[in-house]
Amino acid sequence: MKFTPSPYPSKLPHFDIGQAYYHLIFRLREGFLTDEEIALLKQHIEEGNGKHYRLIGIQVMTNHVHLVLQPSENMRLSEVVRRIKGSSARKLNLHRGNSGSIWSDKYFDRIIRNADDFEKTLLYLEQNPVKAGIVEGGSTYQGWEFHQS
């Protein structure tokens, strides 16, 4: 498997309209996550559910993460991303016995506009490992989790 750098420009605009639902994507700076690290990262992100955000869907891939979430009241989206990436980097580095940056500095966010967009986004997350040729059924991939409302 070959690592490909992010195709997104380095200066992304980020839109924060409070308690909207967002599709977030962030990537590893380099390398890949092991199965154990995928489980560790998924568990860590789920632990923030109800504290800093309402987590709807998560897909932890080998070199990037997709989230559908809604920031908690009085929590800016950039702060949610900073908390997730910062604390997960510490946990992954501790697990690896390393230090330094784990995640790319940038991230992609998209506001989910309506129920149809919401459904399509969750389906996209679920099918991501299928399209990558990792599994035959998206819901069977260890990095996937859906939290019903």
Secondary structure, DSSP 8 states (H G I E B T S, - for coil): -------S-SS------SS--EEEEEEESSS---HHHHHHHHHHHHHTBTTTEEEEEEEE-SSEEEEEEEE-TT--HHHHHHHHHHHHHHHHHHHHT--S--EEEEEEEEE--SHHHHHHHHHHHHHHHHHTTS-SSGGGSTTEEE---
